[in-house]
Amino acid sequence: MRKQLGGTIAVAMALVSLFVGCRAPGPAAPGADLTDLDRRFAALAGASEEHGPGGREVLETAHRVLREGQAAGKWRHVGLEDLWTEALQEGRTLFDHAERRWGRTTAAETKDMLGQTTIGPWQITIDNIRGQYGRPYGVGPDWSDRQVYEFCRDRPDVQAAMICDYIEEAYTKYGRRGPYGIQRYFWLEGYVRGWIGQGAWDQSVLPTPPDGDWQRLTPEMKADTGFYAKQVVCGWRGSAQRLLYWLCVTGDEAAIVELLRTWRDQRKMRWDEGRGDAVLTDEPGNFAIRPDDLRYLAAYPAFHARVLRLVEAVLAERAAGQ
C-alpha cells in the first residue's frame, strides 16, 4: 500500500476467476473463529518480545481491529499473520519511536520511488487514504495532506481497519497470499509491467537514488530491484521473520501448504491497458517456492525443517501430476 496509487476499484465477485491464479477464494465461513484468532494473537505476542512495547502496541491494535471486524462478518481473507508481517516489513523502524509510530514519513525517509508521503506502521499513502480507503472512516476527498495526517495519527484503529480493507480487496481479487495479491501492497502495476522487481528476488526492493534524490532514479535502477512479494513470504537478509515464519509460530501448516500451492500454480498476469489492471494469462508464472528460497528461514532451524518438508511435498505433487 506504500507504492500502489489509490483509485476506485470495483471488485465483482462474479469475475474473480478471471483475475485470480488457480484458486479463487473459497466461500465465506459461517462465522469467524474468534477463539482461534485469540490463540494466534497469544502465539504471535509471545514470539514478538524483541519488537518491544511499540511492536506490542501495533500487534494489539491489529488484533483488536481484526477481531471486531471478523465478528461483524468482515475481512474473511485477512489473517493476523498478514497484518503483523506487513507491519514488520513496512514500519519496524517506527516501533520504538512513540512520536512516529502512527505518524508521517516522507519520501526522502522511505526512498519512495513515486515521492509519496506515508503514515503509520503499515505505511499507508496519503493519496490512498484520501482517494479511497479513508472515505468510510470520515476522510474527505478535499482534505489537505495535513488534515489527513492529523486525522490518522490520532486514530491507530482506523489505520488498521484501512489495511484490513486493502488486504481483503487484494486477496479477493488476486488470490489470498499469492504473488500478485501480496505484490499489490507494494506496486502491482510496476511489477507486472517489468518496471520493478526484475533483479535477484532477495535484493533491496528500493533502488538507491542518486544523491538521495528519488526524482533522479532511472528506469534501469528501478527495474534492478528485488521481488517484494517473495520477501514478504520468505524473508530476506534484513529479517527472516516474515509470513512463513509467523505461520510457523501460529502452527498453521495447512495455511503454509495452501500458500505454497498458490505460488506453485499461479499463472502469469499481464497489464491490460483497457482495464487498467492485471489480467490472467495461460502462461506459467514460475513462482513455485523452492528449497533454496528458504535460505533466510534457515536462521530458525526448527521452522526451516518444517517448511522445507512442506515445500518438497508440494513440489512432489506437481511432479506426480496431482
C-alpha positions in Angstrom: 0.0 0.0 0.0 3.1 2.2 0.2 3.6 2.3 -3.6 0.2 1.4 -5.0 -1.6 4.5 -6.2 -5.1 5.0 -5.0 -8.3 4.9 -7.1 -11.7 3.4 -7.1 -11.6 -0.3 -7.6 -14.8 -2.3 -8.1 -14.4 -5.9 -7.1 -17.0 -8.1 -8.8 -17.1 -11.5 -7.2 -18.5 -13.0 -10.4 -15.3 -12.1 -12.1 -12.9 -13.4 -9.5 -11.9 -16.4 -11.6 -10.8 -14.1 -14.4 -8.2 -12.4 -12.3 -7.0 -15.0 -9.7 -4.5 -17.7 -10.5 -5.5 -21.3 -9.9 -7.5 -20.8 -6.7 -10.3 -18.4 -6.3 -11.1 -17.7 -2.6 -13.4 -20.2 -1.1 -16.9 -19.5 0.2 -17.3 -17.4 3.3 -17.1 -19.3 6.6 -20.4 -19.3 8.5 -18.8 -17.4 11.3 -15.4 -16.2 12.4 -13.5 -18.3 14.9 -12.6 -15.6 17.3 -11.2 -18.1 19.8 -8.6 -19.2 17.2 -7.8 -15.6 16.4 -7.1 -15.0 20.1 -4.9 -18.1 20.1 -2.9 -16.8 17.2 -2.5 -13.4 18.9 -1.2 -15.1 22.0 1.3 -17.1 19.9 2.5 -14.0 18.0 2.8 -11.9 21.0 4.8 -14.5 22.8 7.3 -14.7 19.9 7.5 -10.9 19.4 9.0 -9.6 22.6 12.1 -8.4 20.7 10.0 -5.9 18.9 9.4 -4.0 22.2 6.4 -2.3 23.6 5.9 -0.4 20.4 5.6 -3.6 18.5 3.2 -4.9 21.1 1.0 -1.9 20.6 0.9 -2.4 16.9 0.1 -6.1 17.2 -2.6 -5.4 19.9 -4.1 -2.8 17.6 -4.2 -5.2 14.7 -5.7 -7.9 16.8 -8.4 -5.7 18.3 -9.5 -4.2 15.0 -9.4 -7.5 13.1 -11.3 -9.2 15.8 -14.1 -6.6 15.8 -14.3 -6.7 12.0 -14.4 -10.5 11.7 -17.0 -10.7 14.5 -19.1 -8.4 12.2 -18.5 -10.7 9.1 -15.7 -8.6 7.5 -12.2 -9.4 6.3 -12.5 -13.2 6.0 -9.3 -13.5 3.9 -7.2 -11.4 6.3 -5.1 -13.1 8.9 -3.4 -11.6 11.9 -0.2 -13.0 10.5 -0.7 -10.9 7.4 -1.1 -7.7 9.4 1.8 -8.4 11.6 4.1 -9.4 8.7 3.3 -6.2 6.7 3.8 -4.0 9.8 7.3 -5.5 10.3 8.1 -5.2 6.6 7.0 -1.7 6.3 7.3 0.0 9.6 9.5 -1.9 12.0 11.9 1.1 12.4 9.0 3.2 13.7 8.0 0.8 16.5 10.5 2.2 19.0 9.5 5.9 18.5 6.2 6.8 20.1 6.0 10.1 18.3 6.4 8.5 14.9 4.8 5.1 15.3 1.4 6.3 14.0 2.8 9.4 12.3 4.1 10.6 8.9 7.2 9.6 6.9 8.4 11.4 3.8 9.6 10.0 0.5 13.2 11.1 1.4 13.0 8.9 4.5 11.5 5.8 2.8 13.2 6.2 -0.6 9.7 6.0 -2.2 10.0 5.8 -6.0 6.9 7.8 -6.5 7.7 10.5 -3.9 4.7 9.7 -1.7 4.2 10.6 1.9 3.1 7.7 4.1 1.5 7.2 7.5 1.9 4.7 10.3 3.5 1.2 10.6 1.6 -0.1 7.6 2.9 2.9 5.5 -0.5 3.9 4.0 0.0 6.6 1.4 -1.9 9.9 1.9 -3.2 9.6 -1.6 -4.7 6.1 -0.9 -6.3 7.4 2.3 -7.8 10.5 0.7 -8.7 8.8 -2.6 -10.4 5.7 -1.3 -9.5 3.9 1.9 -10.1 6.7 4.3 -13.6 7.6 3.0 -15.5 5.0 5.0 -13.9 6.3 8.2 -14.6 10.0 7.7 -11.7 11.3 5.5 -12.9 13.9 2.9 -11.7 13.9 -0.7 -10.8 17.5 -0.5 -8.8 17.3 2.7 -5.3 18.7 2.8 -2.3 16.4 3.4 -2.1 17.9 6.9 -5.7 17.1 7.7 -5.3 13.5 6.5 -2.2 13.1 8.5 -3.6 14.6 11.8 -6.8 12.5 11.5 -4.9 9.2 11.0 -2.2 10.0 13.5 -4.8 10.1 16.3 -6.7 7.0 15.1 -4.5 3.9 15.1 -7.6 1.7 14.8 -8.6 3.5 11.6 -5.1 2.8 10.2 -5.5 -0.9 11.0 -9.0 -1.0 9.5 -7.8 0.6 6.3 -5.1 -2.0 6.0 -7.6 -4.8 6.6 -9.8 -3.3 3.8 -6.8 -3.1 1.5 -5.5 -6.6 2.1 -9.0 -8.1 1.8 -9.5 -6.4 -1.5 -6.1 -7.5 -2.8 -6.5 -11.1 -1.7 -10.1 -11.3 -3.1 -9.1 -10.0 -6.4 -5.6 -11.5 -7.0 -5.5 -14.5 -4.7 -5.0 -15.0 -1.0 -1.3 -14.8 -0.1 -0.4 -15.3 -3.8 2.4 -13.4 -5.5 0.2 -10.8 -7.1 -2.1 -10.4 -4.1 0.9 -9.6 -1.9 2.7 -7.6 -4.6 -0.2 -5.3 -4.9 0.6 -4.0 -1.4 3.8 -2.5 -2.8 3.2 -1.8 -6.5 1.4 -4.3 -8.7 1.4 -2.4 -12.0 5.1 -1.7 -11.8 5.9 -5.3 -11.2 3.6 -6.7 -13.9 5.0 -4.2 -16.5 8.5 -5.1 -15.5 9.3 -1.6 -14.2 10.4 -3.0 -10.8 11.3 -6.3 -9.2 13.4 -7.7 -12.1 16.6 -8.2 -10.2 17.5 -11.1 -7.8 14.4 -11.7 -5.7 16.1 -11.0 -2.4 17.9 -7.8 -3.2 16.5 -4.5 -2.0 13.1 -3.6 -3.3 14.1 0.0 -3.2 16.8 1.4 -5.6 19.3 3.9 -4.2 18.6 7.3 -5.7 21.5 9.4 -6.9 22.4 11.9 -4.3 19.3 10.8 -2.3 17.0 12.4 -4.9 14.2 9.9 -5.9 13.4 12.1 -9.0 16.8 11.1 -10.5 16.1 7.4 -10.5 16.4 5.8 -13.9 14.2 3.0 -15.2 17.1 0.6 -15.1 17.7 1.4 -11.4 14.0 0.8 -10.6 13.9 -2.5 -12.6 17.0 -3.8 -10.9 15.3 -4.4 -7.6 14.0 -7.4 -5.6 10.6 -9.1 -5.6 8.6 -7.6 -2.7 6.0 -10.4 -2.5 8.6 -13.2 -2.2 10.4 -11.3 0.5 7.2 -10.9 2.4 6.7 -14.6 2.3 10.2 -16.0 2.6 12.1 -13.2 4.4 15.3 -11.5 3.2 18.7 -10.6 4.6 17.0 -7.9 6.7 14.9 -10.4 8.6 13.7 -14.0 8.3 10.6 -13.1 10.3 8.1 -12.9 7.5 4.9 -14.7 6.6 6.2 -18.3 6.6 7.9 -17.7 9.9 4.8 -16.3 11.6 2.6 -19.1 10.2 5.1 -21.5 11.9 4.7 -19.5 15.1 0.9 -20.0 15.0 1.3 -23.6 13.9 -0.8 -23.3 10.7 0.7 -25.9 8.4 -2.5 -26.0 6.4 -2.1 -22.3 5.6 1.6 -22.9 4.6 0.6 -25.7 2.2 -2.1 -23.6 0.7 0.3 -20.7 0.2 2.9 -23.0 -1.4 0.3 -24.4 -3.8 -1.0 -21.0 -4.7 2.6 -19.8 -5.6 3.3 -23.1 -7.5 0.1 -22.9 -9.6 -0.1 -19.2 -10.2 -0.2 -18.3 -13.8 1.4 -15.2 -15.2 -0.5 -11.9 -15.4 -0.1 -9.1 -17.9 -1.1 -5.5 -17.8 -4.3 -4.7 -19.8 -4.4 -1.1 -20.8 -8.1 -1.1 -21.4 -8.9 -2.4 -18.0 -6.1 -0.5 -16.3 -5.5 -3.8 -14.4 -3.5 -7.0 -14.4 -5.3 -9.9 -16.1 -4.5 -13.6 -16.1 -2.8 -15.4 -19.0 -2.4 -19.0 -19.8 1.4 -18.8 -19.3 3.0 -20.4 -16.3 4.1 -18.0 -13.7 7.1 -19.9 -12.5 6.5 -18.7 -8.9 7.0 -22.0 -7.1 8.8 -21.6 -3.8 11.8 -24.0 -3.7 14.2 -25.2 -1.0 16.8 -22.5 -1.8 14.2 -19.8 -1.3 14.2 -20.7 2.4 17.8 -19.6 2.9 16.8 -16.9 5.4 14.4 -19.1 7.3 17.4 -21.4 8.0 18.3 -19.0 10.8 15.5 -20.8 12.7 16.4 -24.5 12.1 13.1 -26.0 13.5 10.9 -23.8 11.4 13.2 -24.3 8.4 13.0 -28.0 8.6 9.2 -27.9 8.9 8.7 -25.6 5.9 11.3 -27.5 3.8 9.4 -30.7 4.3 6.2 -28.9 3.1 7.9 -27.3 0.2 9.3 -30.6 -1.0 5.9 -32.3 -0.6 4.1 -29.6 -2.6 6.7 -29.7 -5.4 6.4 -33.5 -5.4 2.6 -33.1 -6.0 3.3 -31.3 -9.3 6.0 -33.9 -10.3 3.4 -36.7 -9.7 0.8 -34.8 -11.7 -1.5 -34.1 -8.9 
